[in-house]
Structures are given as C-alpha cells and as structure tokens.
Amino acid sequence: LARVDPGVPRFVKITDAAHVRLPVVPALYACSRATVWRHVKAGLIPAPIKFSERVTAWNVGVLRKHLMGAH
C-alpha cells in the first residue's frame, strides 16, 4: 500500500497562491516522481517554479486548473 504524502489532504484547503513540493505532485497525478519529471519535460504536467538551487515547487492554482482540464 503506497503512502500518501500528508500535504495531499491539505491541497484541497490551501489557497491558489500557495506552492507544493514534489512529494505532493505524484499523488495528485497518480504516478511516480520520475514520471512527474518526464511529464513536465513533455509538457503534460505544468512546470514547477525554481525558487533556489534546492527548492522547486508547483503553484497550487496552476495545478488545480490543470487537474480540472483547463490547460
């Protein structure tokens, strides 16, 4: 049984201006971390924002729109 990142339940409650890190995104798209990066490269998942050398995150509003089919 796969472990769901604790950030996923919060995804519903946080504002569109918030950002989530990589562990949340595979759970939203039902895929692996490697597949997330392959899909980002192919344009199938929105690209994250690189805040610094070691911090990359996705905008919640952008992910919500994409998940709802409003690409």
PQR file with spaces between the fields and no chain letter, atoms N, CA, C, O and H, PARSE charges and radii, in Angstrom:
ATOM       1  N    LEU     1       0.850   -1.179    0.000 -0.4000 1.5000
ATOM       2  CA   LEU     1       0.000    0.000    0.000 -0.0000 2.0000
ATOM       3  C    LEU     1       0.895    1.241    0.000  0.5500 1.7000
ATOM       4  O    LEU     1       1.761    1.386    0.863 -0.5500 1.4000
ATOM       5  N    ALA     2       0.689    2.117   -0.951 -0.4000 1.5000
ATOM       6  CA   ALA     2       1.503    3.321   -1.073 -0.0000 2.0000
ATOM       7  C    ALA     2       1.141    4.337    0.004  0.5500 1.7000
ATOM       8  O    ALA     2      -0.023    4.492    0.372 -0.5500 1.4000
ATOM       9  H    ALA     2      -0.015    1.999   -1.652  0.4000 1.0000
ATOM      10  N    ARG     3       2.150    5.011    0.489 -0.4000 1.5000
ATOM      11  CA   ARG     3       1.946    6.051    1.493 -0.0000 2.0000
ATOM      12  C    ARG     3       1.619    7.355    0.791  0.5500 1.7000
ATOM      13  O    ARG     3       2.326    7.744   -0.139 -0.5500 1.4000
ATOM      14  H    ARG     3       3.095    4.885    0.190  0.4000 1.0000
ATOM      15  N    VAL     4       0.570    8.035    1.210 -0.4000 1.5000
ATOM      16  CA   VAL     4       0.175    9.320    0.619 -0.0000 2.0000
ATOM      17  C    VAL     4       0.844   10.431    1.409  0.5500 1.7000
ATOM      18  O    VAL     4       0.816   10.434    2.640 -0.5500 1.4000
ATOM      19  H    VAL     4      -0.004    7.719    1.965  0.4000 1.0000
ATOM      20  N    ASP     5       1.442   11.367    0.699 -0.4000 1.5000
ATOM      21  CA   ASP     5       2.095   12.495    1.355 -0.0000 2.0000
ATOM      22  C    ASP     5       1.072   13.264    2.184  0.5500 1.7000
ATOM      23  O    ASP     5      -0.050   13.478    1.725 -0.5500 1.4000
ATOM      24  H    ASP     5       1.465   11.365   -0.301  0.4000 1.0000
ATOM      25  N    PRO     6       1.436   13.683    3.397 -0.5600 1.5000
ATOM      26  CA   PRO     6       0.497   14.423    4.246  0.2800 2.0000
ATOM      27  C    PRO     6       0.042   15.745    3.643  0.5500 1.7000
ATOM      28  O    PRO     6      -0.967   16.304    4.071 -0.5500 1.4000
ATOM      29  N    GLY     7       0.771   16.250    2.661 -0.4000 1.5000
ATOM      30  CA   GLY     7       0.389   17.505    2.020 -0.0000 2.0000
ATOM      31  C    GLY     7      -0.807   17.381    1.097  0.5500 1.7000
ATOM      32  O    GLY     7      -1.437   18.384    0.763 -0.5500 1.4000
ATOM      33  H    GLY     7       1.591   15.796    2.313  0.4000 1.0000
ATOM      34  N    VAL     8      -1.126   16.175    0.682 -0.4000 1.5000
ATOM      35  CA   VAL     8      -2.233   15.987   -0.269 -0.0000 2.0000
ATOM      36  C    VAL     8      -3.583   16.385    0.325  0.5500 1.7000
ATOM      37  O    VAL     8      -4.312   17.136   -0.323 -0.5500 1.4000
ATOM      38  H    VAL     8      -0.614   15.360    0.953  0.4000 1.0000
ATOM      39  N    PRO     9      -3.955   15.924    1.521 -0.5600 1.5000
ATOM      40  CA   PRO     9      -5.248   16.365    2.072  0.2800 2.0000
ATOM      41  C    PRO     9      -5.323   17.889    2.249  0.5500 1.7000
ATOM      42  O    PRO     9      -6.393   18.477    2.092 -0.5500 1.4000
ATOM      43  N    ARG    10      -4.212   18.518    2.568 -0.4000 1.5000
ATOM      44  CA   ARG    10      -4.179   19.975    2.720 -0.0000 2.0000
ATOM      45  C    ARG    10      -4.348   20.682    1.386  0.5500 1.7000
ATOM      46  O    ARG    10      -4.778   21.835    1.352 -0.5500 1.4000
ATOM      47  H    ARG    10      -3.343   18.041    2.695  0.4000 1.0000
ATOM      48  N    PHE    11      -4.015   20.006    0.274 -0.4000 1.5000
ATOM      49  CA   PHE    11      -4.098   20.608   -1.059 -0.0000 2.0000
ATOM      50  C    PHE    11      -5.481   21.193   -1.315  0.5500 1.7000
ATOM      51  O    PHE    11      -5.605   22.236   -1.957 -0.5500 1.4000
ATOM      52  H    PHE    11      -3.666   19.069    0.301  0.4000 1.0000
ATOM      53  N    VAL    12      -6.502   20.541   -0.826 -0.4000 1.5000
ATOM      54  CA   VAL    12      -7.884   20.985   -1.024 -0.0000 2.0000
ATOM      55  C    VAL    12      -8.155   22.296   -0.289  0.5500 1.7000
ATOM      56  O    VAL    12      -8.964   23.107   -0.740 -0.5500 1.4000
ATOM      57  H    VAL    12      -6.401   19.694   -0.304  0.4000 1.0000
ATOM      58  N    LYS    13      -7.485   22.502    0.831 -0.4000 1.5000
ATOM      59  CA   LYS    13      -7.778   23.644    1.690 -0.0000 2.0000
ATOM      60  C    LYS    13      -6.898   24.872    1.449  0.5500 1.7000
ATOM      61  O    LYS    13      -7.299   25.984    1.793 -0.5500 1.4000
ATOM      62  H    LYS    13      -6.828   21.843    1.197  0.4000 1.0000
ATOM      63  N    ILE    14      -5.717   24.698    0.869 -0.4000 1.5000
ATOM      64  CA   ILE    14      -4.807   25.839    0.736 -0.0000 2.0000
ATOM      65  C    ILE    14      -5.188   26.714   -0.463  0.5500 1.7000
ATOM      66  O    ILE    14      -5.882   26.272   -1.378 -0.5500 1.4000
ATOM      67  H    ILE    14      -5.392   23.794    0.590  0.4000 1.0000
ATOM      68  N    THR    15      -4.722   27.951   -0.434 -0.4000 1.5000
ATOM      69  CA   THR    15      -5.087   28.912   -1.474 -0.0000 2.0000
ATOM      70  C    THR    15      -4.373   28.630   -2.788  0.5500 1.7000
ATOM      71  O    THR    15      -3.362   27.929   -2.818 -0.5500 1.4000
ATOM      72  H    THR    15      -4.159   28.310    0.310  0.4000 1.0000
ATOM      73  N    ASP    16      -4.903   29.179   -3.865 -0.4000 1.5000
ATOM      74  CA   ASP    16      -4.289   29.025   -5.185 -0.0000 2.0000
ATOM      75  C    ASP    16      -2.906   29.658   -5.254  0.5500 1.7000
ATOM      76  O    ASP    16      -2.095   29.273   -6.097 -0.5500 1.4000
ATOM      77  H    ASP    16      -5.724   29.748   -3.841  0.4000 1.0000
ATOM      78  N    ALA    17      -2.628   30.609   -4.394 -0.4000 1.5000
ATOM      79  CA   ALA    17      -1.327   31.287   -4.404 -0.0000 2.0000
ATOM      80  C    ALA    17      -0.233   30.462   -3.723  0.5500 1.7000
ATOM      81  O    ALA    17       0.950   30.776   -3.858 -0.5500 1.4000
ATOM      82  H    ALA    17      -3.287   30.921   -3.710  0.4000 1.0000
ATOM      83  N    ALA    18      -0.611   29.421   -3.000 -0.4000 1.5000
ATOM      84  CA   ALA    18       0.366   28.590   -2.290 -0.0000 2.0000
ATOM      85  C    ALA    18       1.149   27.720   -3.277  0.5500 1.7000
ATOM      86  O    ALA    18       0.809   27.624   -4.456 -0.5500 1.4000
ATOM      87  H    ALA    18      -1.572   29.165   -2.890  0.4000 1.0000
ATOM      88  N    HIS    19       2.185   27.103   -2.770 -0.4000 1.5000
ATOM      89  CA   HIS    19       3.011   26.195   -3.570 -0.0000 2.0000
ATOM      90  C    HIS    19       3.171   24.871   -2.838  0.5500 1.7000
ATOM      91  O    HIS    19       3.168   24.826   -1.608 -0.5500 1.4000
ATOM      92  H    HIS    19       2.461   27.181   -1.812  0.4000 1.0000
ATOM      93  N    VAL    20       3.310   23.788   -3.606 -0.4000 1.5000
ATOM      94  CA   VAL    20       3.547   22.463   -3.033 -0.0000 2.0000
ATOM      95  C    VAL    20       4.833   21.901   -3.626  0.5500 1.7000
ATOM      96  O    VAL    20       5.215   22.224   -4.750 -0.5500 1.4000
ATOM      97  H    VAL    20       3.313   23.825   -4.605  0.4000 1.0000
ATOM      98  N    ARG    21       5.483   21.056   -2.847 -0.4000 1.5000
ATOM      99  CA   ARG    21       6.740   20.454   -3.262 -0.0000 2.0000
ATOM     100  C    ARG    21       6.482   19.121   -3.963  0.5500 1.7000
ATOM     101  O    ARG    21       5.345   18.652   -4.028 -0.5500 1.4000
ATOM     102  H    ARG    21       5.173   20.793   -1.933  0.4000 1.0000
ATOM     103  N    LEU    22       7.532   18.527   -4.477 -0.4000 1.5000
ATOM     104  CA   LEU    22       7.453   17.306   -5.272 -0.0000 2.0000
ATOM     105  C    LEU    22       6.667   16.159   -4.638  0.5500 1.7000
ATOM     106  O    LEU    22       5.908   15.517   -5.364 -0.5500 1.4000
ATOM     107  H    LEU    22       8.455   18.908   -4.424  0.4000 1.0000
ATOM     108  N    PRO    23       6.786   15.852   -3.360 -0.5600 1.5000
ATOM     109  CA   PRO    23       6.056   14.687   -2.832  0.2800 2.0000
ATOM     110  C    PRO    23       4.538   14.744   -3.035  0.5500 1.7000
ATOM     111  O    PRO    23       3.892   13.697   -3.073 -0.5500 1.4000
ATOM     112  N    VAL    24       3.966   15.920   -3.164 -0.4000 1.5000
ATOM     113  CA   VAL    24       2.523   16.054   -3.343 -0.0000 2.0000
ATOM     114  C    VAL    24       2.107   15.762   -4.791  0.5500 1.7000
ATOM     115  O    VAL    24       1.052   15.173   -5.023 -0.5500 1.4000
ATOM     116  H    VAL    24       4.491   16.771   -3.133  0.4000 1.0000
ATOM     117  N    VAL    25       2.914   16.163   -5.742 -0.4000 1.5000
ATOM     118  CA   VAL    25       2.536   16.093   -7.166 -0.0000 2.0000
ATOM     119  C    VAL    25       2.314   14.659   -7.664  0.5500 1.7000
ATOM     120  O    VAL    25       1.317   14.428   -8.347 -0.5500 1.4000
ATOM     121  H    VAL    25       3.771   16.642   -5.554  0.4000 1.0000
ATOM     122  N    PRO    26       3.176   13.687   -7.366 -0.5600 1.5000
ATOM     123  CA   PRO    26       2.890   12.315   -7.823  0.2800 2.0000
ATOM     124  C    PRO    26       1.572   11.775   -7.291  0.5500 1.7000
ATOM     125  O    PRO    26       0.890   11.018   -7.982 -0.5500 1.4000
ATOM     126  N    ALA    27       1.207   12.151   -6.079 -0.4000 1.5000
ATOM     127  CA   ALA    27      -0.064   11.691   -5.518 -0.0000 2.0000
ATOM     128  C    ALA    27      -1.242   12.309   -6.265  0.5500 1.7000
ATOM     129  O    ALA    27      -2.263   11.649   -6.457 -0.5500 1.4000
ATOM     130  H    ALA    27       1.760   12.766   -5.517  0.4000 1.0000
ATOM     131  N    LEU    28      -1.114   13.561   -6.686 -0.4000 1.5000
ATOM     132  CA   LEU    28      -2.194   14.230   -7.424 -0.0000 2.0000
ATOM     133  C    LEU    28      -2.395   13.621   -8.808  0.5500 1.7000
ATOM     134  O    LEU    28      -3.520   13.525   -9.298 -0.5500 1.4000
ATOM     135  H    LEU    28      -0.284   14.097   -6.530  0.4000 1.0000
ATOM     136  N    TYR    29      -1.292   13.214   -9.430 -0.4000 1.5000
ATOM     137  CA   TYR    29      -1.350   12.685  -10.795 -0.0000 2.0000
ATOM     138  C    TYR    29      -1.258   11.161  -10.854  0.5500 1.7000
ATOM     139  O    TYR    29      -1.220   10.588  -11.943 -0.5500 1.4000
ATOM     140  H    TYR    29      -0.378   13.292   -9.031  0.4000 1.0000
ATOM     141  N    ALA    30      -1.222   10.502   -9.700 -0.4000 1.5000
ATOM     142  CA   ALA    30      -1.166    9.038   -9.613 -0.0000 2.0000
ATOM     143  C    ALA    30      -0.034    8.464  -10.459  0.5500 1.7000
ATOM     144  O    ALA    30      -0.244    7.607  -11.317 -0.5500 1.4000
ATOM     145  H    ALA    30      -1.253   10.967   -8.816  0.4000 1.0000
ATOM     146  N    CYS    31       1.174    8.965  -10.191 -0.4000 1.5000
ATOM     147  CA   CYS    31       2.345    8.476  -10.909 -0.0000 2.0000
ATOM     148  C    CYS    31       3.564    8.568   -9.999  0.5500 1.7000
ATOM     149  O    CYS    31       3.467    9.051   -8.871 -0.5500 1.4000
ATOM     150  H    CYS    31       1.345    9.661   -9.493  0.4000 1.0000
ATOM     151  N    SER    32       4.695    8.110  -10.485 -0.4000 1.5000
ATOM     152  CA   SER    32       5.929    8.172   -9.706 -0.0000 2.0000
ATOM     153  C    SER    32       6.593    9.543   -9.846  0.5500 1.7000
ATOM     154  O    SER    32       6.206   10.348  -10.694 -0.5500 1.4000
ATOM     155  H    SER    32       4.773    7.718  -11.401  0.4000 1.0000
ATOM     156  N    ARG    33       7.591    9.792   -9.007 -0.4000 1.5000
ATOM     157  CA   ARG    33       8.348   11.040   -9.098 -0.0000 2.0000
ATOM     158  C    ARG    33       9.035   11.153  -10.454  0.5500 1.7000
ATOM     159  O    ARG    33       9.046   12.220  -11.068 -0.5500 1.4000
ATOM     160  H    ARG    33       7.905    9.138   -8.319  0.4000 1.0000
ATOM     161  N    ALA    34       9.605   10.046  -10.913 -0.4000 1.5000
ATOM     162  CA   ALA    34      10.282   10.054  -12.212 -0.0000 2.0000
ATOM     163  C    ALA    34       9.305   10.390  -13.332  0.5500 1.7000
ATOM     164  O    ALA    34       9.643   11.128  -14.258 -0.5500 1.4000
ATOM     165  H    ALA    34       9.596    9.179  -10.414  0.4000 1.0000
ATOM     166  N    THR    35       8.099    9.851  -13.245 -0.4000 1.5000
ATOM     167  CA   THR    35       7.088   10.135  -14.263 -0.0000 2.0000
ATOM     168  C    THR    35       6.659   11.595  -14.213  0.5500 1.7000
ATOM     169  O    THR    35       6.391   12.195  -15.254 -0.5500 1.4000
ATOM     170  H    THR    35       7.824    9.252  -12.493  0.4000 1.0000
ATOM     171  N    VAL    36       6.590   12.173  -13.023 -0.4000 1.5000
ATOM     172  CA   VAL    36       6.271   13.603  -12.918 -0.0000 2.0000
ATOM     173  C    VAL    36       7.263   14.393  -13.755  0.5500 1.7000
ATOM     174  O    VAL    36       6.866   15.233  -14.563 -0.5500 1.4000
ATOM     175  H    VAL    36       6.807   11.686  -12.177  0.4000 1.0000
ATOM     176  N    TRP    37       8.561   14.127  -13.566 -0.4000 1.5000
ATOM     177  CA   TRP    37       9.579   14.890  -14.312 -0.0000 2.0000
ATOM     178  C    TRP    37       9.512   14.616  -15.805  0.5500 1.7000
ATOM     179  O    TRP    37       9.723   15.527  -16.606 -0.5500 1.4000
ATOM     180  H    TRP    37       8.883   13.444  -12.909  0.4000 1.0000
ATOM     181  N    ARG    38       9.222   13.372  -16.197 -0.4000 1.5000
ATOM     182  CA   ARG    38       9.059   13.070  -17.636 -0.0000 2.0000
ATOM     183  C    ARG    38       7.875   13.842  -18.215  0.5500 1.7000
ATOM     184  O    ARG    38       7.956   14.380  -19.320 -0.5500 1.4000
ATOM     185  H    ARG    38       9.051   12.632  -15.546  0.4000 1.0000
ATOM     186  N    HIS    39       6.780   13.893  -17.464 -0.4000 1.5000
ATOM     187  CA   HIS    39       5.588   14.608  -17.930 -0.0000 2.0000
ATOM     188  C    HIS    39       5.804   16.117  -17.958  0.5500 1.7000
ATOM     189  O    HIS    39       5.284   16.798  -18.842 -0.5500 1.4000
ATOM     190  H    HIS    39       6.714   13.456  -16.567  0.4000 1.0000
ATOM     191  N    VAL    40       6.558   16.642  -17.010 -0.4000 1.5000
ATOM     192  CA   VAL    40       6.891   18.073  -17.038 -0.0000 2.0000
ATOM     193  C    VAL    40       7.687   18.368  -18.308  0.5500 1.7000
ATOM     194  O    VAL    40       7.392   19.324  -19.026 -0.5500 1.4000
ATOM     195  H    VAL    40       6.980   16.089  -16.292  0.4000 1.0000
ATOM     196  N    LYS    41       8.692   17.544  -18.577 -0.4000 1.5000
ATOM     197  CA   LYS    41       9.535   17.740  -19.765 -0.0000 2.0000
ATOM     198  C    LYS    41       8.708   17.661  -21.051  0.5500 1.7000
ATOM     199  O    LYS    41       8.976   18.390  -22.006 -0.5500 1.4000
ATOM     200  H    LYS    41       8.932   16.768  -17.994  0.4000 1.0000
ATOM     201  N    ALA    42       7.708   16.782  -21.078 -0.4000 1.5000
ATOM     202  CA   ALA    42       6.854   16.606  -22.257 -0.0000 2.0000
ATOM     203  C    ALA    42       5.720   17.624  -22.320  0.5500 1.7000
ATOM     204  O    ALA    42       4.978   17.662  -23.301 -0.5500 1.4000
ATOM     205  H    ALA    42       7.490   16.190  -20.302  0.4000 1.0000
ATOM     206  N    GLY    43       5.578   18.455  -21.275 -0.4000 1.5000
ATOM     207  CA   GLY    43       4.507   19.448  -21.260 -0.0000 2.0000
ATOM     208  C    GLY    43       3.160   18.903  -20.831  0.5500 1.7000
ATOM     209  O    GLY    43       2.136   19.554  -21.038 -0.5500 1.4000
ATOM     210  H    GLY    43       6.180   18.424  -20.477  0.4000 1.0000
ATOM     211  N    LEU    44       3.145   17.717  -20.235 -0.4000 1.5000
ATOM     212  CA   LEU    44       1.890   17.096  -19.810 -0.0000 2.0000
ATOM     213  C    LEU    44       1.487   17.492  -18.392  0.5500 1.7000
ATOM     214  O    LEU    44       0.318   17.379  -18.021 -0.5500 1.4000
ATOM     215  H    LEU    44       3.977   17.189  -20.067  0.4000 1.0000
ATOM     216  N    ILE    45       2.446   17.952  -17.606 -0.4000 1.5000
ATOM     217  CA   ILE    45       2.213   18.473  -16.253 -0.0000 2.0000
ATOM     218  C    ILE    45       2.866   19.852  -16.226  0.5500 1.7000
ATOM     219  O    ILE    45       3.965   20.015  -16.756 -0.5500 1.4000
ATOM     220  H    ILE    45       3.396   18.044  -17.907  0.4000 1.0000
ATOM     221  N    PRO    46       2.218   20.847  -15.621 -0.5600 1.5000
ATOM     222  CA   PRO    46       2.817   22.189  -15.557  0.2800 2.0000
ATOM     223  C    PRO    46       4.204   22.158  -14.915  0.5500 1.7000
ATOM     224  O    PRO    46       4.466   21.373  -14.004 -0.5500 1.4000
ATOM     225  N    ALA    47       5.063   23.007  -15.396 -0.4000 1.5000
ATOM     226  CA   ALA    47       6.415   23.096  -14.860 -0.0000 2.0000
ATOM     227  C    ALA    47       6.405   23.772  -13.489  0.5500 1.7000
ATOM     228  O    ALA    47       5.598   24.667  -13.238 -0.5500 1.4000
ATOM     229  H    ALA    47       4.851   23.646  -16.135  0.4000 1.0000
ATOM     230  N    PRO    48       7.292   23.346  -12.618 -0.5600 1.5000
ATOM     231  CA   PRO    48       7.396   23.980  -11.306  0.2800 2.0000
ATOM     232  C    PRO    48       8.188   25.281  -11.403  0.5500 1.7000
ATOM     233  O    PRO    48       8.752   25.612  -12.445 -0.5500 1.4000
ATOM     234  N    ILE    49       8.213   25.999  -10.298 -0.4000 1.5000
ATOM     235  CA   ILE    49       8.998   27.225  -10.183 -0.0000 2.0000
ATOM     236  C    ILE    49      10.235   26.890   -9.365  0.5500 1.7000
ATOM     237  O    ILE    49      10.136   26.270   -8.307 -0.5500 1.4000
ATOM     238  H    ILE    49       7.755   25.729   -9.451  0.4000 1.0000
ATOM     239  N    LYS    50      11.387   27.297   -9.849 -0.4000 1.5000
ATOM     240  CA   LYS    50      12.633   27.056   -9.117 -0.0000 2.0000
ATOM     241  C    LYS    50      12.921   28.283   -8.267  0.5500 1.7000
ATOM     242  O    LYS    50      13.299   29.332   -8.789 -0.5500 1.4000
ATOM     243  H    LYS    50      11.467   27.801  -10.709  0.4000 1.0000
ATOM     244  N    PHE    51      12.744   28.151   -6.961 -0.4000 1.5000
ATOM     245  CA   PHE    51      12.941   29.258   -6.042 -0.0000 2.0000
ATOM     246  C    PHE    51      14.410   29.450   -5.683  0.5500 1.7000
ATOM     247  O    PHE    51      14.855   30.569   -5.429 -0.5500 1.4000
ATOM     248  H    PHE    51      12.438   27.299   -6.538  0.4000 1.0000
ATOM     249  N    SER    52      15.151   28.355   -5.665 -0.4000 1.5000
ATOM     250  CA   SER    52      16.585   28.420   -5.377 -0.0000 2.0000
ATOM     251  C    SER    52      17.224   27.146   -5.920  0.5500 1.7000
ATOM     252  O    SER    52      16.553   26.325   -6.546 -0.5500 1.4000
ATOM     253  H    SER    52      14.789   27.446   -5.872  0.4000 1.0000
ATOM     254  N    GLU    53      18.496   26.991   -5.682 -0.4000 1.5000
ATOM     255  CA   GLU    53      19.218   25.807   -6.168 -0.0000 2.0000
ATOM     256  C    GLU    53      18.577   24.501   -5.707  0.5500 1.7000
ATOM     257  O    GLU    53      18.570   23.517   -6.447 -0.5500 1.4000
ATOM     258  H    GLU    53      19.040   27.658   -5.173  0.4000 1.0000
ATOM     259  N    ARG    54      18.040   24.488   -4.489 -0.4000 1.5000
ATOM     260  CA   ARG    54      17.496   23.250   -3.941 -0.0000 2.0000
ATOM     261  C    ARG    54      16.001   23.287   -3.655  0.5500 1.7000
ATOM     262  O    ARG    54      15.466   22.345   -3.072 -0.5500 1.4000
ATOM     263  H    ARG    54      18.046   25.287   -3.888  0.4000 1.0000
ATOM     264  N    VAL    55      15.322   24.348   -4.050 -0.4000 1.5000
ATOM     265  CA   VAL    55      13.889   24.465   -3.763 -0.0000 2.0000
ATOM     266  C    VAL    55      13.107   24.673   -5.053  0.5500 1.7000
ATOM     267  O    VAL    55      13.243   25.694   -5.728 -0.5500 1.4000
ATOM     268  H    VAL    55      15.757   25.114   -4.524  0.4000 1.0000
ATOM     269  N    THR    56      12.292   23.685   -5.376 -0.4000 1.5000
ATOM     270  CA   THR    56      11.424   23.724   -6.548 -0.0000 2.0000
ATOM     271  C    THR    56      10.012   23.388   -6.077  0.5500 1.7000
ATOM     272  O    THR    56       9.825   22.450   -5.303 -0.5500 1.4000
ATOM     273  H    THR    56      12.181   22.856   -4.828  0.4000 1.0000
ATOM     274  N    ALA    57       9.013   24.152   -6.541 -0.4000 1.5000
ATOM     275  CA   ALA    57       7.635   23.911   -6.101 -0.0000 2.0000
ATOM     276  C    ALA    57       6.651   24.275   -7.199  0.5500 1.7000
ATOM     277  O    ALA    57       6.956   25.061   -8.096 -0.5500 1.4000
ATOM     278  H    ALA    57       9.165   24.915   -7.170  0.4000 1.0000
ATOM     279  N    TRP    58       5.476   23.693   -7.111 -0.4000 1.5000
ATOM     280  CA   TRP    58       4.409   23.946   -8.074 -0.0000 2.0000
ATOM     281  C    TRP    58       3.383   24.879   -7.464  0.5500 1.7000
ATOM     282  O    TRP    58       3.068   24.772   -6.279 -0.5500 1.4000
ATOM     283  H    TRP    58       5.229   23.055   -6.383  0.4000 1.0000
ATOM     284  N    ASN    59       2.862   25.789   -8.261 -0.4000 1.5000
ATOM     285  CA   ASN    59       1.801   26.682   -7.821 -0.0000 2.0000
ATOM     286  C    ASN    59       0.499   25.889   -7.737  0.5500 1.7000
ATOM     287  O    ASN    59       0.135   25.192   -8.684 -0.5500 1.4000
ATOM     288  H    ASN    59       3.118   25.877   -9.224  0.4000 1.0000
ATOM     289  N    VAL    60      -0.187   25.991   -6.630 -0.4000 1.5000
ATOM     290  CA   VAL    60      -1.418   25.236   -6.389 -0.0000 2.0000
ATOM     291  C    VAL    60      -2.508   25.615   -7.400  0.5500 1.7000
ATOM     292  O    VAL    60      -3.192   24.736   -7.922 -0.5500 1.4000
ATOM     293  H    VAL    60       0.109   26.558   -5.861  0.4000 1.0000
ATOM     294  N    GLY    61      -2.674   26.901   -7.678 -0.4000 1.5000
ATOM     295  CA   GLY    61      -3.687   27.340   -8.629 -0.0000 2.0000
ATOM     296  C    GLY    61      -3.461   26.773  -10.019  0.5500 1.7000
ATOM     297  O    GLY    61      -4.410   26.366  -10.688 -0.5500 1.4000
ATOM     298  H    GLY    61      -2.118   27.615   -7.253  0.4000 1.0000
ATOM     299  N    VAL    62      -2.213   26.745  -10.455 -0.4000 1.5000
ATOM     300  CA   VAL    62      -1.874   26.198  -11.771 -0.0000 2.0000
ATOM     301  C    VAL    62      -2.174   24.701  -11.806  0.5500 1.7000
ATOM     302  O    VAL    62      -2.741   24.203  -12.778 -0.5500 1.4000
ATOM     303  H    VAL    62      -1.441   27.075   -9.911  0.4000 1.0000
ATOM     304  N    LEU    63      -1.797   23.987  -10.757 -0.4000 1.5000
ATOM     305  CA   LEU    63      -2.089   22.542  -10.708 -0.0000 2.0000
ATOM     306  C    LEU    63      -3.584   22.280  -10.693  0.5500 1.7000
ATOM     307  O    LEU    63      -4.062   21.377  -11.380 -0.5500 1.4000
ATOM     308  H    LEU    63      -1.336   24.391   -9.968  0.4000 1.0000
ATOM     309  N    ARG    64      -4.332   23.061   -9.916 -0.4000 1.5000
ATOM     310  CA   ARG    64      -5.788   22.862   -9.867 -0.0000 2.0000
ATOM     311  C    ARG    64      -6.423   23.050  -11.234  0.5500 1.7000
ATOM     312  O    ARG    64      -7.248   22.238  -11.654 -0.5500 1.4000
ATOM     313  H    ARG    64      -3.944   23.795   -9.357  0.4000 1.0000
ATOM     314  N    LYS    65      -6.045   24.111  -11.928 -0.4000 1.5000
ATOM     315  CA   LYS    65      -6.589   24.352  -13.272 -0.0000 2.0000
ATOM     316  C    LYS    65      -6.249   23.207  -14.207  0.5500 1.7000
ATOM     317  O    LYS    65      -7.094   22.756  -14.980 -0.5500 1.4000
ATOM     318  H    LYS    65      -5.375   24.770  -11.587  0.4000 1.0000
ATOM     319  N    HIS    66      -5.008   22.736  -14.137 -0.4000 1.5000
ATOM     320  CA   HIS    66      -4.584   21.642  -15.000 -0.0000 2.0000
ATOM     321  C    HIS    66      -5.358   20.361  -14.680  0.5500 1.7000
ATOM     322  O    HIS    66      -5.807   19.659  -15.586 -0.5500 1.4000
ATOM     323  H    HIS    66      -4.321   23.102  -13.509  0.4000 1.0000
ATOM     324  N    LEU    67      -5.512   20.062  -13.398 -0.4000 1.5000
ATOM     325  CA   LEU    67      -6.235   18.865  -12.998 -0.0000 2.0000
ATOM     326  C    LEU    67      -7.717   18.930  -13.381  0.5500 1.7000
ATOM     327  O    LEU    67      -8.346   17.897  -13.609 -0.5500 1.4000
ATOM     328  H    LEU    67      -5.147   20.632  -12.661  0.4000 1.0000
ATOM     329  N    MET    68      -8.266   20.133  -13.449 -0.4000 1.5000
ATOM     330  CA   MET    68      -9.675   20.299  -13.826 -0.0000 2.0000
ATOM     331  C    MET    68      -9.848   20.288  -15.348  0.5500 1.7000
ATOM     332  O    MET    68     -10.971   20.327  -15.850 -0.5500 1.4000
ATOM     333  H    MET    68      -7.754   20.972  -13.263  0.4000 1.0000
ATOM     334  N    GLY    69      -8.741   20.234  -16.072 -0.4000 1.5000
ATOM     335  CA   GLY    69      -8.810   20.154  -17.524 -0.0000 2.0000
ATOM     336  C    GLY    69      -8.766   21.502  -18.215  0.5500 1.7000
ATOM     337  O    GLY    69      -8.973   21.573  -19.427 -0.5500 1.4000
ATOM     338  H    GLY    69      -7.828   20.201  -15.664  0.4000 1.0000
ATOM     339  N    ALA    70      -8.505   22.568  -17.486 -0.4000 1.5000
ATOM     340  CA   ALA    70      -8.419   23.901  -18.090 -0.0000 2.0000
ATOM     341  C    ALA    70      -6.961   24.249  -18.339  0.5500 1.7000
ATOM     342  O    ALA    70      -6.406   25.124  -17.674 -0.5500 1.4000
ATOM     343  H    ALA    70      -8.337   22.511  -16.502  0.4000 1.0000
ATOM     344  N    HIS    71      -6.346   23.576  -19.284 -0.4000 1.5000
ATOM     345  CA   HIS    71      -4.913   23.752  -19.561 -0.0000 2.0000
ATOM     346  C    HIS    71      -4.713   25.076  -20.224  0.5500 1.7000
ATOM     347  O    HIS    71      -3.582   25.438  -20.550 -0.5500 1.4000
ATOM     348  H    HIS    71      -6.797   22.865  -19.824  0.4000 1.0000
